[in-house]
Amino acid sequence: MPQLDTSTWFTMILSMFLVLFIIFQLKISKHNFHHNPESTMTKAPEQDTPWKTKWTKICLPLSLPL
């Protein structure tokens, strides 16, 4: 029964990693990235409501005397 020859495995694995690295570098280099992205202001405008400036009393029906 013949033995498995593993003498070339190291070379094959290293070459595979090198080729994968080159392929990924070429794919990434073709993308266009924004150099200076501008942030947008997402603050909601304030609305003037009448209950912000004056105090109002809320009377519940259960709190009234009988």
All heavy atoms as a GROMACS GRO file, in nm:
protein
  548
    1MET      N    1   0.083  -0.117   0.000
    1MET     CA    2   0.000   0.000   0.000
    1MET      C    3   0.089   0.125   0.000
    1MET      O    4   0.176   0.139   0.086
    1MET     CB    5  -0.086  -0.002   0.128
    1MET     CG    6  -0.193   0.101   0.128
    1MET     SD    7  -0.309   0.056   0.261
    1MET     CE    8  -0.397   0.204   0.267
    2PRO      N    9   0.068   0.216  -0.096
    2PRO     CA   10   0.159   0.332  -0.107
    2PRO      C   11   0.131   0.436   0.002
    2PRO      O   12   0.018   0.449   0.050
    2PRO     CB   13   0.129   0.388  -0.245
    2PRO     CG   14  -0.007   0.340  -0.279
    2PRO     CD   15  -0.026   0.209  -0.208
    3GLN      N   16   0.233   0.508   0.039
    3GLN     CA   17   0.222   0.614   0.140
    3GLN      C   18   0.179   0.744   0.073
    3GLN      O   19   0.209   0.768  -0.045
    3GLN     CB   20   0.356   0.634   0.210
    3GLN     CG   21   0.399   0.515   0.293
    3GLN     CD   22   0.309   0.497   0.413
    3GLN    OE1   23   0.264   0.594   0.472
    3GLN    NE2   24   0.281   0.373   0.448
    4LEU      N   25   0.110   0.827   0.149
    4LEU     CA   26   0.065   0.955   0.098
    4LEU      C   27   0.183   1.052   0.101
    4LEU      O   28   0.246   1.073   0.205
    4LEU     CB   29  -0.049   1.008   0.184
    4LEU     CG   30  -0.111   1.141   0.140
    4LEU    CD1   31  -0.173   1.127   0.002
    4LEU    CD2   32  -0.216   1.183   0.240
    5ASP      N   33   0.210   1.111  -0.014
    5ASP     CA   34   0.323   1.205  -0.024
    5ASP      C   35   0.275   1.345   0.017
    5ASP      O   36   0.194   1.407  -0.052
    5ASP     CB   37   0.375   1.206  -0.168
    5ASP     CG   38   0.497   1.294  -0.182
    5ASP    OD1   39   0.562   1.322  -0.080
    5ASP    OD2   40   0.524   1.338  -0.294
    6THR      N   41   0.324   1.393   0.129
    6THR     CA   42   0.282   1.524   0.180
    6THR      C   43   0.392   1.629   0.166
    6THR      O   44   0.384   1.735   0.227
    6THR     CB   45   0.243   1.512   0.328
    6THR    OG1   46   0.357   1.466   0.401
    6THR    CG2   47   0.125   1.420   0.344
    7SER      N   48   0.491   1.605   0.087
    7SER     CA   49   0.603   1.697   0.077
    7SER      C   50   0.565   1.827   0.004
    7SER      O   51   0.629   1.930   0.026
    7SER     CB   52   0.720   1.631   0.005
    7SER     OG   53   0.681   1.596  -0.126
    8THR      N   54   0.464   1.825  -0.080
    8THR     CA   55   0.428   1.946  -0.155
    8THR      C   56   0.312   2.023  -0.091
    8THR      O   57   0.270   2.126  -0.144
    8THR     CB   58   0.390   1.910  -0.299
    8THR    OG1   59   0.280   1.819  -0.296
    8THR    CG2   60   0.507   1.844  -0.371
    9TRP      N   61   0.260   1.974   0.018
    9TRP     CA   62   0.144   2.040   0.079
    9TRP      C   63   0.176   2.181   0.128
    9TRP      O   64   0.098   2.273   0.110
    9TRP     CB   65   0.093   1.956   0.196
    9TRP     CG   66   0.014   1.837   0.153
    9TRP    CD1   67   0.008   1.781   0.031
    9TRP    CD2   68  -0.073   1.760   0.236
    9TRP    NE1   69  -0.076   1.673   0.030
    9TRP    CE2   70  -0.127   1.658   0.157
    9TRP    CE3   71  -0.108   1.766   0.370
    9TRP    CZ2   72  -0.215   1.563   0.207
    9TRP    CZ3   73  -0.196   1.671   0.419
    9TRP    CH2   74  -0.250   1.572   0.337
   10PHE      N   75   0.292   2.197   0.187
   10PHE     CA   76   0.329   2.328   0.239
   10PHE      C   77   0.336   2.430   0.126
   10PHE      O   78   0.285   2.542   0.139
   10PHE     CB   79   0.464   2.318   0.312
   10PHE     CG   80   0.507   2.448   0.375
   10PHE    CD1   81   0.442   2.498   0.486
   10PHE    CD2   82   0.612   2.519   0.321
   10PHE    CE1   83   0.481   2.617   0.543
   10PHE    CE2   84   0.653   2.638   0.377
   10PHE     CZ   85   0.587   2.688   0.489
   11THR      N   86   0.394   2.393   0.015
   11THR     CA   87   0.405   2.484  -0.100
   11THR      C   88   0.267   2.515  -0.158
   11THR      O   89   0.238   2.630  -0.192
   11THR     CB   90   0.493   2.420  -0.209
   11THR    OG1   91   0.616   2.378  -0.150
   11THR    CG2   92   0.519   2.516  -0.322
   12MET      N   93   0.182   2.416  -0.165
   12MET     CA   94   0.049   2.437  -0.220
   12MET      C   95  -0.035   2.528  -0.129
   12MET      O   96  -0.107   2.616  -0.177
   12MET     CB   97  -0.023   2.302  -0.238
   12MET     CG   98   0.035   2.218  -0.349
   12MET     SD   99   0.027   2.298  -0.508
   12MET     CE  100  -0.149   2.305  -0.531
   13ILE      N  101  -0.025   2.508   0.000
   13ILE     CA  102  -0.102   2.591   0.093
   13ILE      C  103  -0.054   2.735   0.090
   13ILE      O  104  -0.135   2.829   0.086
   13ILE     CB  105  -0.096   2.530   0.235
   13ILE    CG1  106  -0.173   2.399   0.239
   13ILE    CG2  107  -0.152   2.628   0.338
   13ILE    CD1  108  -0.158   2.321   0.367
   14LEU      N  109   0.075   2.754   0.089
   14LEU     CA  110   0.128   2.891   0.081
   14LEU      C  111   0.090   2.959  -0.049
   14LEU      O  112   0.053   3.077  -0.050
   14LEU     CB  113   0.280   2.890   0.097
   14LEU     CG  114   0.332   2.877   0.240
   14LEU    CD1  115   0.484   2.882   0.240
   14LEU    CD2  116   0.276   2.986   0.326
   15SER      N  117   0.097   2.888  -0.157
   15SER     CA  118   0.060   2.949  -0.286
   15SER      C  119  -0.089   2.979  -0.290
   15SER      O  120  -0.131   3.079  -0.349
   15SER     CB  121   0.102   2.859  -0.401
   15SER     OG  122   0.033   2.736  -0.396
   16MET      N  123  -0.172   2.894  -0.229
   16MET     CA  124  -0.315   2.920  -0.225
   16MET      C  125  -0.345   3.047  -0.147
   16MET      O  126  -0.423   3.132  -0.191
   16MET     CB  127  -0.388   2.802  -0.160
   16MET     CG  128  -0.536   2.823  -0.146
   16MET     SD  129  -0.614   2.704  -0.038
   16MET     CE  130  -0.541   2.747   0.119
   17PHE      N  131  -0.281   3.066  -0.031
   17PHE     CA  132  -0.301   3.187   0.047
   17PHE      C  133  -0.253   3.311  -0.028
   17PHE      O  134  -0.316   3.416  -0.025
   17PHE     CB  135  -0.231   3.178   0.183
   17PHE     CG  136  -0.308   3.098   0.284
   17PHE    CD1  137  -0.247   2.992   0.349
   17PHE    CD2  138  -0.439   3.128   0.313
   17PHE    CE1  139  -0.318   2.918   0.442
   17PHE    CE2  140  -0.511   3.054   0.406
   17PHE     CZ  141  -0.449   2.949   0.471
   18LEU      N  142  -0.144   3.299  -0.097
   18LEU     CA  143  -0.092   3.412  -0.174
   18LEU      C  144  -0.188   3.450  -0.287
   18LEU      O  145  -0.219   3.568  -0.307
   18LEU     CB  146   0.045   3.376  -0.231
   18LEU     CG  147   0.113   3.484  -0.314
   18LEU    CD1  148   0.145   3.605  -0.228
   18LEU    CD2  149   0.236   3.430  -0.382
   19VAL      N  150  -0.240   3.352  -0.357
   19VAL     CA  151  -0.334   3.380  -0.466
   19VAL      C  152  -0.464   3.438  -0.412
   19VAL      O  153  -0.518   3.534  -0.469
   19VAL     CB  154  -0.361   3.251  -0.548
   19VAL    CG1  155  -0.478   3.267  -0.642
   19VAL    CG2  156  -0.236   3.211  -0.625
   20LEU      N  157  -0.516   3.386  -0.302
   20LEU     CA  158  -0.637   3.442  -0.242
   20LEU      C  159  -0.616   3.586  -0.195
   20LEU      O  160  -0.703   3.671  -0.213
   20LEU     CB  161  -0.683   3.356  -0.125
   20LEU     CG  162  -0.751   3.225  -0.161
   20LEU    CD1  163  -0.779   3.144  -0.036
   20LEU    CD2  164  -0.879   3.251  -0.237
   21PHE      N  165  -0.501   3.613  -0.138
   21PHE     CA  166  -0.470   3.749  -0.095
   21PHE      C  167  -0.467   3.844  -0.214
   21PHE      O  168  -0.524   3.954  -0.210
   21PHE     CB  169  -0.335   3.750  -0.021
   21PHE     CG  170  -0.292   3.887   0.022
   21PHE    CD1  171  -0.353   3.948   0.131
   21PHE    CD2  172  -0.193   3.954  -0.046
   21PHE    CE1  173  -0.313   4.074   0.171
   21PHE    CE2  174  -0.154   4.080  -0.007
   21PHE     CZ  175  -0.214   4.140   0.101
   22ILE      N  176  -0.405   3.803  -0.323
   22ILE     CA  177  -0.397   3.888  -0.443
   22ILE      C  178  -0.536   3.910  -0.502
   22ILE      O  179  -0.571   4.022  -0.541
   22ILE     CB  180  -0.301   3.825  -0.546
   22ILE    CG1  181  -0.158   3.832  -0.493
   22ILE    CG2  182  -0.311   3.895  -0.680
   22ILE    CD1  183  -0.059   3.754  -0.577
   23ILE      N  184  -0.617   3.806  -0.506
   23ILE     CA  185  -0.752   3.820  -0.562
   23ILE      C  186  -0.836   3.917  -0.478
   23ILE      O  187  -0.903   4.005  -0.532
   23ILE     CB  188  -0.821   3.682  -0.572
   23ILE    CG1  189  -0.755   3.599  -0.683
   23ILE    CG2  190  -0.970   3.696  -0.597
   23ILE    CD1  191  -0.804   3.456  -0.689
   24PHE      N  192  -0.829   3.904  -0.346
   24PHE     CA  193  -0.906   3.995  -0.261
   24PHE      C  194  -0.855   4.139  -0.272
   24PHE      O  195  -0.933   4.234  -0.271
   24PHE     CB  196  -0.904   3.950  -0.116
   24PHE     CG  197  -1.003   3.841  -0.086
   24PHE    CD1  198  -0.960   3.716  -0.047
   24PHE    CD2  199  -1.138   3.864  -0.100
   24PHE    CE1  200  -1.051   3.616  -0.020
   24PHE    CE2  201  -1.231   3.765  -0.074
   24PHE     CZ  202  -1.187   3.640  -0.034
   25GLN      N  203  -0.725   4.156  -0.285
   25GLN     CA  204  -0.671   4.291  -0.301
   25GLN      C  205  -0.718   4.353  -0.432
   25GLN      O  206  -0.751   4.472  -0.437
   25GLN     CB  207  -0.518   4.288  -0.297
   25GLN     CG  208  -0.460   4.256  -0.162
   25GLN     CD  209  -0.492   4.362  -0.061
   25GLN    OE1  210  -0.486   4.480  -0.090
   25GLN    NE2  211  -0.528   4.320   0.059
   26LEU      N  212  -0.724   4.275  -0.537
   26LEU     CA  213  -0.771   4.328  -0.665
   26LEU      C  214  -0.920   4.361  -0.660
   26LEU      O  215  -0.964   4.462  -0.716
   26LEU     CB  216  -0.745   4.226  -0.776
   26LEU     CG  217  -0.599   4.210  -0.817
   26LEU    CD1  218  -0.585   4.096  -0.916
   26LEU    CD2  219  -0.545   4.339  -0.877
   27LYS      N  220  -0.998   4.279  -0.590
   27LYS     CA  221  -1.141   4.308  -0.578
   27LYS      C  222  -1.165   4.435  -0.495
   27LYS      O  223  -1.249   4.518  -0.529
   27LYS     CB  224  -1.214   4.191  -0.515
   27LYS     CG  225  -1.238   4.077  -0.610
   27LYS     CD  226  -1.326   3.973  -0.544
   27LYS     CE  227  -1.375   3.872  -0.642
   27LYS     NZ  228  -1.472   3.924  -0.737
   28ILE      N  229  -1.091   4.449  -0.387
   28ILE     CA  230  -1.110   4.566  -0.300
   28ILE      C  231  -1.061   4.693  -0.369
   28ILE      O  232  -1.121   4.799  -0.354
   28ILE     CB  233  -1.037   4.543  -0.166
   28ILE    CG1  234  -1.110   4.436  -0.085
   28ILE    CG2  235  -1.027   4.671  -0.085
   28ILE    CD1  236  -1.039   4.393   0.040
   29SER      N  237  -0.958   4.684  -0.448
   29SER     CA  238  -0.904   4.804  -0.512
   29SER      C  239  -0.996   4.860  -0.619
   29SER      O  240  -0.982   4.976  -0.659
   29SER     CB  241  -0.767   4.774  -0.573
   29SER     OG  242  -0.784   4.685  -0.683
   30LYS      N  243  -1.092   4.783  -0.667
   30LYS     CA  244  -1.184   4.832  -0.770
   30LYS      C  245  -1.303   4.907  -0.713
   30LYS      O  246  -1.380   4.966  -0.787
   30LYS     CB  247  -1.234   4.715  -0.856
   30LYS     CG  248  -1.124   4.656  -0.942
   30LYS     CD  249  -1.175   4.546  -1.030
   30LYS     CE  250  -1.059   4.490  -1.111
   30LYS     NZ  251  -1.103   4.383  -1.201
   31HIS      N  252  -1.320   4.906  -0.580
   31HIS     CA  253  -1.432   4.977  -0.518
   31HIS      C  254  -1.399   5.124  -0.502
   31HIS      O  255  -1.285   5.161  -0.474
   31HIS     CB  256  -1.465   4.916  -0.381
   31HIS     CG  257  -1.533   4.784  -0.390
   31HIS    ND1  258  -1.665   4.772  -0.423
   31HIS    CD2  259  -1.486   4.658  -0.371
   31HIS    CE1  260  -1.698   4.642  -0.424
   31HIS    NE2  261  -1.590   4.572  -0.392
   32ASN      N  262  -1.500   5.207  -0.517
   32ASN     CA  263  -1.485   5.351  -0.495
   32ASN      C  264  -1.541   5.385  -0.358
   32ASN      O  265  -1.660   5.370  -0.334
   32ASN     CB  266  -1.558   5.430  -0.604
   32ASN     CG  267  -1.494   5.411  -0.739
   32ASN    OD1  268  -1.373   5.397  -0.749
   32ASN    ND2  269  -1.576   5.411  -0.843
   33PHE      N  270  -1.455   5.435  -0.271
   33PHE     CA  271  -1.496   5.473  -0.137
   33PHE      C  272  -1.499   5.625  -0.128
   33PHE      O  273  -1.420   5.695  -0.192
   33PHE     CB  274  -1.400   5.417  -0.032
   33PHE     CG  275  -1.401   5.268  -0.024
   33PHE    CD1  276  -1.298   5.194  -0.079
   33PHE    CD2  277  -1.505   5.202   0.037
   33PHE    CE1  278  -1.298   5.056  -0.072
   33PHE    CE2  279  -1.508   5.064   0.044
   33PHE     CZ  280  -1.404   4.991  -0.011
   34HIS      N  281  -1.591   5.678  -0.046
   34HIS     CA  282  -1.597   5.822  -0.025
   34HIS      C  283  -1.482   5.862   0.066
   34HIS      O  284  -1.459   5.803   0.171
   34HIS     CB  285  -1.730   5.860   0.039
   34HIS     CG  286  -1.848   5.830  -0.048
   34HIS    ND1  287  -1.875   5.898  -0.163
   34HIS    CD2  288  -1.945   5.736  -0.037
   34HIS    CE1  289  -1.983   5.850  -0.218
   34HIS    NE2  290  -2.029   5.750  -0.144
   35HIS      N  291  -1.411   5.967   0.027
   35HIS     CA  292  -1.296   6.009   0.106
   35HIS      C  293  -1.338   6.090   0.228
   35HIS      O  294  -1.289   6.070   0.337
   35HIS     CB  295  -1.199   6.090   0.020
   35HIS     CG  296  -1.136   6.009  -0.089
   35HIS    ND1  297  -1.047   5.907  -0.062
   35HIS    CD2  298  -1.151   6.011  -0.222
   35HIS    CE1  299  -1.009   5.851  -0.176
   35HIS    NE2  300  -1.071   5.913  -0.275
   36ASN      N  301  -1.430   6.185   0.210
   36ASN     CA  302  -1.475   6.270   0.321
   36ASN      C  303  -1.628   6.268   0.326
   36ASN      O  304  -1.693   6.357   0.270
   36ASN     CB  305  -1.426   6.414   0.303
   36ASN     CG  306  -1.276   6.423   0.319
   36ASN    OD1  307  -1.219   6.355   0.402
   36ASN    ND2  308  -1.213   6.506   0.238
   37PRO      N  309  -1.687   6.172   0.394
   37PRO     CA  310  -1.833   6.171   0.401
   37PRO      C  311  -1.883   6.286   0.489
   37PRO      O  312  -1.824   6.316   0.593
   37PRO     CB  313  -1.866   6.035   0.463
   37PRO     CG  314  -1.743   5.998   0.538
   37PRO     CD  315  -1.627   6.059   0.463
   38GLU      N  316  -1.991   6.350   0.445
   38GLU     CA  317  -2.047   6.460   0.522
   38GLU      C  318  -2.158   6.409   0.612
   38GLU      O  319  -2.243   6.331   0.569
   38GLU     CB  320  -2.103   6.566   0.428
   38GLU     CG  321  -1.996   6.632   0.342
   38GLU     CD  322  -2.055   6.736   0.249
   38GLU    OE1  323  -2.176   6.767   0.265
   38GLU    OE2  324  -1.983   6.784   0.164
   39SER      N  325  -2.156   6.453   0.736
   39SER     CA  326  -2.261   6.411   0.828
   39SER      C  327  -2.382   6.502   0.810
   39SER      O  328  -2.370   6.622   0.788
   39SER     CB  329  -2.212   6.417   0.972
   39SER     OG  330  -2.180   6.551   1.004
   40THR      N  331  -2.499   6.443   0.817
   40THR     CA  332  -2.622   6.520   0.802
   40THR      C  333  -2.683   6.542   0.939
   40THR      O  334  -2.678   6.456   1.025
   40THR     CB  335  -2.722   6.446   0.712
   40THR    OG1  336  -2.748   6.318   0.770
   40THR    CG2  337  -2.665   6.427   0.571
   41MET      N  338  -2.742   6.658   0.955
   41MET     CA  339  -2.807   6.691   1.081
   41MET      C  340  -2.946   6.626   1.082
   41MET      O  341  -3.026   6.650   0.993
   41MET     CB  342  -2.820   6.842   1.098
   41MET     CG  343  -2.685   6.912   1.102
   41MET     SD  344  -2.581   6.857   1.238
   41MET     CE  345  -2.667   6.929   1.374
   42THR      N  346  -2.972   6.545   1.182
   42THR     CA  347  -3.100   6.476   1.190
   42THR      C  348  -3.185   6.528   1.305
   42THR      O  349  -3.271   6.458   1.356
   42THR     CB  350  -3.078   6.325   1.207
   42THR    OG1  351  -2.998   6.305   1.323
   42THR    CG2  352  -3.009   6.266   1.085
   43LYS      N  353  -3.160   6.650   1.348
   43LYS     CA  354  -3.235   6.707   1.461
   43LYS      C  355  -3.374   6.748   1.413
   43LYS      O  356  -3.388   6.820   1.314
   43LYS     CB  357  -3.161   6.828   1.515
   43LYS     CG  358  -3.222   6.884   1.641
   43LYS     CD  359  -3.137   6.997   1.695
   43LYS     CE  360  -3.200   7.052   1.820
   43LYS     NZ  361  -3.124   7.167   1.872
   44ALA      N  362  -3.475   6.704   1.485
   44ALA     CA  363  -3.612   6.737   1.449
   44ALA      C  364  -3.644   6.879   1.493
   44ALA      O  365  -3.601   6.923   1.600
   44ALA     CB  366  -3.709   6.639   1.514
   45PRO      N  367  -3.718   6.953   1.413
   45PRO     CA  368  -3.754   7.090   1.454
   45PRO      C  369  -3.852   7.088   1.571
   45PRO      O  370  -3.940   7.003   1.579
   45PRO     CB  371  -3.818   7.149   1.329
   45PRO     CG  372  -3.867   7.032   1.252
   45PRO     CD  373  -3.770   6.919   1.282
   46GLU      N  374  -3.834   7.183   1.662
   46GLU     CA  375  -3.922   7.189   1.780
   46GLU      C  376  -4.053   7.254   1.742
   46GLU      O  377  -4.057   7.352   1.667
   46GLU     CB  378  -3.855   7.270   1.890
   46GLU     CG  379  -3.759   7.188   1.972
   46GLU     CD  380  -3.723   7.259   2.100
   46GLU    OE1  381  -3.812   7.322   2.161
   46GLU    OE2  382  -3.606   7.253   2.137
   47GLN      N  383  -4.161   7.201   1.794
   47GLN     CA  384  -4.293   7.256   1.770
   47GLN      C  385  -4.339   7.331   1.895
   47GLN      O  386  -4.321   7.283   2.007
   47GLN     CB  387  -4.392   7.146   1.736
   47GLN     CG  388  -4.358   7.072   1.609
   47GLN     CD  389  -4.455   6.958   1.583
   47GLN    OE1  390  -4.537   6.926   1.667
   47GLN    NE2  391  -4.444   6.897   1.467
   48ASP      N  392  -4.397   7.447   1.873
   48ASP     CA  393  -4.450   7.525   1.985
   48ASP      C  394  -4.588   7.470   2.022
   48ASP      O  395  -4.681   7.475   1.942
   48ASP     CB  396  -4.460   7.672   1.947
   48ASP     CG  397  -4.322   7.732   1.929
   48ASP    OD1  398  -4.229   7.685   1.996
   48ASP    OD2  399  -4.308   7.825   1.847
   49THR      N  400  -4.600   7.419   2.143
   49THR     CA  401  -4.726   7.366   2.190
   49THR      C  402  -4.772   7.450   2.309
   49THR      O  403  -4.688   7.498   2.387
   49THR     CB  404  -4.712   7.219   2.232
   49THR    OG1  405  -4.605   7.208   2.325
   49THR    CG2  406  -4.683   7.131   2.112
   50PRO      N  407  -4.901   7.469   2.325
   50PRO     CA  408  -4.948   7.555   2.434
   50PRO      C  409  -4.922   7.500   2.572
   50PRO      O  410  -4.915   7.575   2.668
   50PRO     CB  411  -5.098   7.568   2.407
   50PRO     CG  412  -5.132   7.454   2.318
   50PRO     CD  413  -5.009   7.422   2.241
   51TRP      N  414  -4.906   7.369   2.588
   51TRP     CA  415  -4.887   7.315   2.722
   51TRP      C  416  -4.742   7.319   2.768
   51TRP      O  417  -4.712   7.281   2.878
   51TRP     CB  418  -4.942   7.173   2.731
   51TRP     CG  419  -4.885   7.080   2.629
   51TRP    CD1  420  -4.768   7.013   2.635
   51TRP    CD2  421  -4.945   7.043   2.506
   51TRP    NE1  422  -4.750   6.938   2.524
   51TRP    CE2  423  -4.857   6.953   2.441
   51TRP    CE3  424  -5.064   7.078   2.442
   51TRP    CZ2  425  -4.885   6.899   2.316
   51TRP    CZ3  426  -5.091   7.023   2.318
   51TRP    CH2  427  -5.003   6.935   2.258
   52LYS      N  428  -4.653   7.366   2.685
   52LYS     CA  429  -4.515   7.379   2.728
   52LYS      C  430  -4.497   7.501   2.819
   52LYS      O  431  -4.414   7.500   2.908
   52LYS     CB  432  -4.422   7.390   2.608
   52LYS     CG  433  -4.391   7.259   2.543
   52LYS     CD  434  -4.282   7.278   2.442
   52LYS     CE  435  -4.243   7.144   2.381
   52LYS     NZ  436  -4.140   7.159   2.281
   53THR      N  437  -4.572   7.607   2.793
   53THR     CA  438  -4.550   7.732   2.867
   53THR      C  439  -4.647   7.753   2.981
   53THR      O  440  -4.619   7.831   3.069
   53THR     CB  441  -4.559   7.850   2.770
   53THR    OG1  442  -4.685   7.846   2.703
   53THR    CG2  443  -4.449   7.844   2.666
   54LYS      N  444  -4.763   7.690   2.980
   54LYS     CA  445  -4.858   7.714   3.089
   54LYS      C  446  -4.889   7.584   3.162
   54LYS      O  447  -4.880   7.475   3.106
   54LYS     CB  448  -4.985   7.779   3.036
   54LYS     CG  449  -5.072   7.691   2.952
   54LYS     CD  450  -5.199   7.767   2.914
   54LYS     CE  451  -5.297   7.675   2.844
   54LYS     NZ  452  -5.421   7.741   2.812
   55TRP      N  453  -4.926   7.600   3.289
   55TRP     CA  454  -4.957   7.487   3.374
   55TRP      C  455  -5.105   7.459   3.366
   55TRP      O  456  -5.188   7.551   3.375
   55TRP     CB  457  -4.916   7.519   3.517
   55TRP     CG  458  -4.945   7.409   3.613
   55TRP    CD1  459  -4.868   7.302   3.637
   55TRP    CD2  460  -5.059   7.398   3.699
   55TRP    NE1  461  -4.924   7.222   3.731
   55TRP    CE2  462  -5.042   7.279   3.771
   55TRP    CE3  463  -5.172   7.476   3.721
   55TRP    CZ2  464  -5.134   7.236   3.865
   55TRP    CZ3  465  -5.264   7.433   3.814
   55TRP    CH2  466  -5.244   7.314   3.885
   56THR      N  467  -5.140   7.333   3.345
   56THR     CA  468  -5.282   7.299   3.339
   56THR      C  469  -5.312   7.194   3.445
   56THR      O  470  -5.230   7.106   3.472
   56THR     CB  471  -5.320   7.243   3.200
   56THR    OG1  472  -5.239   7.131   3.173
   56THR    CG2  473  -5.303   7.347   3.093
   57LYS      N  474  -5.430   7.204   3.503
   57LYS     CA  475  -5.471   7.109   3.606
   57LYS      C  476  -5.561   7.005   3.542
   57LYS      O  477  -5.655   7.040   3.470
   57LYS     CB  478  -5.546   7.180   3.718
   57LYS     CG  479  -5.583   7.089   3.831
   57LYS     CD  480  -5.648   7.168   3.942
   57LYS     CE  481  -5.685   7.074   4.056
   57LYS     NZ  482  -5.751   7.146   4.164
   58ILE      N  483  -5.534   6.879   3.569
   58ILE     CA  484  -5.614   6.770   3.514
   58ILE      C  485  -5.694   6.711   3.629
   58ILE      O  486  -5.639   6.670   3.730
   58ILE     CB  487  -5.525   6.662   3.449
   58ILE    CG1  488  -5.446   6.722   3.334
   58ILE    CG2  489  -5.607   6.545   3.401
   58ILE    CD1  490  -5.344   6.631   3.275
   59CYS      N  491  -5.826   6.710   3.615
   59CYS     CA  492  -5.913   6.654   3.718
   59CYS      C  493  -5.969   6.521   3.667
   59CYS      O  494  -6.037   6.518   3.564
   59CYS     CB  495  -6.028   6.749   3.747
   59CYS     SG  496  -5.973   6.903   3.820
   60LEU      N  497  -5.940   6.417   3.739
   60LEU     CA  498  -5.994   6.287   3.702
   60LEU      C  499  -6.133   6.272   3.762
   60LEU      O  500  -6.160   6.322   3.871
   60LEU     CB  501  -5.901   6.176   3.753
   60LEU     CG  502  -5.762   6.174   3.692
   60LEU    CD1  503  -5.677   6.068   3.760
   60LEU    CD2  504  -5.770   6.147   3.544
   61PRO      N  505  -6.224   6.201   3.696
   61PRO     CA  506  -6.359   6.184   3.752
   61PRO      C  507  -6.358   6.108   3.885
   61PRO      O  508  -6.442   6.134   3.970
   61PRO     CB  509  -6.432   6.102   3.646
   61PRO     CG  510  -6.351   6.114   3.523
   61PRO     CD  511  -6.214   6.146   3.563
   62LEU      N  512  -6.265   6.019   3.908
   62LEU     CA  513  -6.264   5.942   4.033
   62LEU      C  514  -6.212   6.027   4.150
   62LEU      O  515  -6.236   5.993   4.265
   62LEU     CB  516  -6.176   5.818   4.017
   62LEU     CG  517  -6.230   5.715   3.915
   62LEU    CD1  518  -6.131   5.602   3.902
   62LEU    CD2  519  -6.365   5.662   3.961
   63SER      N  520  -6.142   6.135   4.123
   63SER     CA  521  -6.089   6.216   4.232
   63SER      C  522  -6.187   6.320   4.280
   63SER      O  523  -6.160   6.391   4.377
   63SER     CB  524  -5.958   6.283   4.188
   63SER     OG  525  -5.987   6.374   4.085
   64LEU      N  526  -6.301   6.337   4.215
   64LEU     CA  527  -6.399   6.437   4.256
   64LEU      C  528  -6.480   6.384   4.375
   64LEU      O  529  -6.508   6.264   4.384
   64LEU     CB  530  -6.494   6.469   4.140
   64LEU     CG  531  -6.429   6.535   4.018
   64LEU    CD1  532  -6.531   6.549   3.906
   64LEU    CD2  533  -6.377   6.672   4.056
   65PRO      N  534  -6.523   6.472   4.466
   65PRO     CA  535  -6.606   6.425   4.579
   65PRO      C  536  -6.746   6.390   4.533
   65PRO      O  537  -6.798   6.448   4.438
   65PRO     CB  538  -6.607   6.544   4.674
   65PRO     CG  539  -6.576   6.661   4.589
   65PRO     CD  540  -6.489   6.613   4.476
   66LEU      N  541  -6.811   6.299   4.602
   66LEU     CA  542  -6.946   6.257   4.564
   66LEU      C  543  -7.052   6.349   4.617
   66LEU      O  544  -7.055   6.408   4.716
   66LEU     CB  545  -6.972   6.114   4.613
   66LEU     CG  546  -6.889   6.010   4.541
   66LEU    CD1  547  -6.914   5.874   4.605
   66LEU    CD2  548  -6.927   6.005   4.395
   0.00000   0.00000   0.00000
